[in-house]
Amino acid sequence: MSKKDLILDVAESLFNRLGYTAVGVDMIRDEAGVSKTSMYRHFGSKTKLIESVLARRHQRFEESLVACIAEAQSSQEKLSSLLDWHFNWFAQNDFKGCMFMHALAEFKESESEIAHLSQQHKTWIKSLLDQVISASSNDDVRSEMMMVFLEGLIVRSEFERLEADKDHYHKTWLMLAGY
């Protein structure tokens, strides 16, 4: 693994667990076992490092979600696959909520690239929902309601296990889609 990838992995893990402002460059340097010079050579600043972490995370999410729905045939199956993907994410040991939501919360007052990347991620998720739903309906209201529902599940999953009610959430999800 390259030093750059190591720094990105460590920074992503720390930002995910502790938040962006709580994590300093020294903490990342110490946990990654690299010099501060190496960190700044690769990223230039903590802000650029956060941007790189978010850009890479979005790319991974996008690839994973697109692959997830590619296997499904119908719109209903694609929507079920999307929700299953999220429940699998919620069940991971390192799930601490949405890093993009957290970035918006910590940097919303700025016109920063961090806030822009976070907004772009959410816009992409919404456009994916639009694409899947438009195969069966042209109802923007449906995809908006589903996006709000999904965001609510992400937030609730930060502090509450939702597995026991997974079937209920699936039924609600598909009902919102018109199934």
C-alpha positions as CSV (number, residue, x, y, z in Angstrom):
1,M,0.0,0.0,0.0
2,S,1.3,3.4,-0.9
3,K,1.8,6.0,1.8
4,K,-0.8,8.2,0.2
5,D,-3.4,5.3,0.4
6,L,-2.3,4.6,4.0
7,I,-2.9,8.2,5.0
8,L,-6.3,8.2,3.3
9,D,-7.3,5.0,5.0
10,V,-6.2,6.2,8.5
11,A,-7.8,9.7,7.9
12,E,-11.1,8.2,6.8
13,S,-11.2,5.9,9.8
14,L,-10.5,8.7,12.2
15,F,-12.8,11.2,10.6
16,N,-15.5,8.6,10.5
17,R,-15.1,7.7,14.2
18,L,-14.3,11.1,15.7
19,G,-15.4,13.8,13.2
20,Y,-13.4,16.2,11.1
21,T,-12.6,19.0,13.5
22,A,-11.7,16.6,16.4
23,V,-9.0,14.9,14.3
24,G,-5.8,16.8,13.9
25,V,-3.0,16.2,11.4
26,D,-0.7,15.0,14.2
27,M,-3.2,12.3,15.2
28,I,-3.4,11.1,11.6
29,R,0.4,11.2,11.2
30,D,0.9,9.2,14.4
31,E,-1.7,6.6,13.6
32,A,-0.4,6.2,10.0
33,G,3.2,6.2,11.1
34,V,4.3,8.7,8.5
35,S,6.0,12.1,8.7
36,K,4.1,15.3,8.6
37,T,6.2,16.2,5.6
38,S,4.9,13.1,3.8
39,M,1.3,14.1,4.6
40,Y,1.7,17.6,3.3
41,R,3.6,16.4,0.2
42,H,0.6,14.3,-0.7
43,F,-2.3,16.6,0.4
44,G,-1.0,20.1,1.1
45,S,-3.4,20.7,4.0
46,K,-5.9,19.0,6.2
47,T,-8.7,20.5,4.1
48,K,-7.3,18.9,1.0
49,L,-6.9,15.6,2.9
50,I,-10.6,15.8,3.9
51,E,-11.6,16.5,0.3
52,S,-9.5,13.6,-0.9
53,V,-11.1,11.3,1.7
54,L,-14.6,12.4,0.7
55,A,-13.9,12.1,-3.1
56,R,-12.5,8.6,-2.7
57,R,-15.4,7.6,-0.4
58,H,-17.9,8.8,-2.9
59,Q,-16.2,6.9,-5.7
60,R,-16.4,3.7,-3.6
61,F,-20.0,4.3,-2.8
62,E,-20.9,5.0,-6.4
63,E,-19.2,1.9,-7.7
64,S,-20.7,-0.3,-5.0
65,L,-24.3,1.1,-5.5
66,V,-24.2,0.9,-9.2
67,A,-22.9,-2.7,-9.0
68,C,-25.6,-3.5,-6.5
69,I,-28.5,-2.4,-8.7
70,A,-26.9,-3.7,-12.0
71,E,-27.7,-7.3,-10.9
72,A,-31.4,-6.6,-10.4
73,Q,-33.8,-6.8,-13.3
74,S,-36.9,-4.7,-12.3
75,S,-37.2,-1.3,-10.7
76,Q,-38.7,-2.9,-7.7
77,E,-35.7,-5.3,-7.4
78,K,-33.3,-2.4,-7.8
79,L,-35.0,-0.4,-5.1
80,S,-34.9,-3.5,-2.8
81,S,-31.2,-4.0,-3.6
82,L,-30.5,-0.3,-2.7
83,L,-32.2,-0.6,0.6
84,D,-30.5,-3.9,1.4
85,W,-27.1,-2.3,0.5
86,H,-27.8,0.4,3.1
87,F,-28.8,-2.1,5.8
88,N,-25.6,-4.0,5.1
89,W,-23.7,-0.7,5.5
90,F,-25.5,0.0,8.8
91,A,-24.5,-3.4,10.1
92,Q,-20.8,-2.9,9.6
93,N,-18.7,-2.4,12.7
94,D,-17.3,0.8,11.5
95,F,-20.6,2.4,10.6
96,K,-20.8,5.8,12.4
97,G,-23.3,7.5,10.1
98,C,-22.8,9.3,6.9
99,M,-19.5,11.1,6.6
100,F,-21.0,13.4,4.0
101,M,-23.8,14.5,6.4
102,H,-21.2,15.0,9.1
103,A,-19.0,17.0,6.8
104,L,-22.0,19.2,5.9
105,A,-22.8,19.7,9.6
106,E,-19.2,20.7,10.4
107,F,-18.5,22.8,7.3
108,K,-22.0,24.0,6.2
109,E,-21.2,27.7,6.9
110,S,-18.3,27.7,4.5
111,E,-18.3,27.8,0.7
112,S,-15.7,25.1,0.8
113,E,-15.0,22.3,-1.5
114,I,-15.8,20.0,1.4
115,A,-19.4,21.2,1.6
116,H,-19.6,21.0,-2.2
117,L,-18.4,17.4,-2.3
118,S,-20.9,16.5,0.3
119,Q,-23.8,18.1,-1.5
120,Q,-22.7,16.5,-4.7
121,H,-22.7,13.0,-3.1
122,K,-26.3,13.5,-1.9
123,T,-27.3,14.9,-5.3
124,W,-25.8,11.8,-6.9
125,I,-27.7,9.4,-4.6
126,K,-31.0,11.3,-5.4
127,S,-30.2,11.1,-9.1
128,L,-29.7,7.3,-8.8
129,L,-33.1,7.0,-7.1
130,D,-34.6,9.2,-9.9
131,Q,-33.1,6.8,-12.5
132,V,-34.4,3.7,-10.8
133,I,-37.9,5.2,-10.2
134,S,-38.2,6.8,-13.6
135,A,-38.1,3.3,-15.1
136,S,-41.5,2.7,-13.6
137,S,-42.9,6.2,-13.0
138,N,-42.1,9.9,-13.7
139,D,-42.9,11.0,-10.2
140,D,-40.3,13.4,-8.7
141,V,-42.3,13.5,-5.5
142,R,-41.8,9.8,-5.0
143,S,-38.0,9.9,-5.3
144,E,-37.9,12.9,-3.0
145,M,-39.9,11.1,-0.3
146,M,-37.7,8.1,-0.7
147,M,-34.6,10.2,-0.4
148,V,-35.9,11.7,2.9
149,F,-36.8,8.2,4.1
150,L,-33.4,6.9,3.3
151,E,-31.6,9.9,5.0
152,G,-33.8,9.3,8.0
153,L,-32.8,5.6,8.2
154,I,-29.1,6.6,8.0
155,V,-29.5,9.1,10.9
156,R,-31.5,6.6,13.0
157,S,-29.0,3.9,12.3
158,E,-26.3,6.0,14.0
159,F,-27.8,5.5,17.4
160,E,-30.3,2.6,17.0
161,R,-30.1,-0.9,15.4
162,L,-32.9,-1.1,12.8
163,E,-32.4,-4.8,11.8
164,A,-35.4,-6.0,13.8
165,D,-37.7,-3.8,11.7
166,K,-36.0,-4.4,8.4
167,D,-39.1,-6.0,6.8
168,H,-41.2,-3.1,7.9
169,Y,-38.8,-0.6,6.4
170,H,-38.7,-2.6,3.1
171,K,-42.5,-2.5,2.9
172,T,-42.5,1.2,3.6
173,W,-39.7,1.8,1.0
174,L,-41.6,0.0,-1.7
175,M,-44.9,1.6,-0.8
176,L,-43.2,5.0,-1.2
177,A,-42.1,3.9,-4.6
178,G,-45.6,2.9,-5.5
179,Y,-45.4,-0.9,-5.2
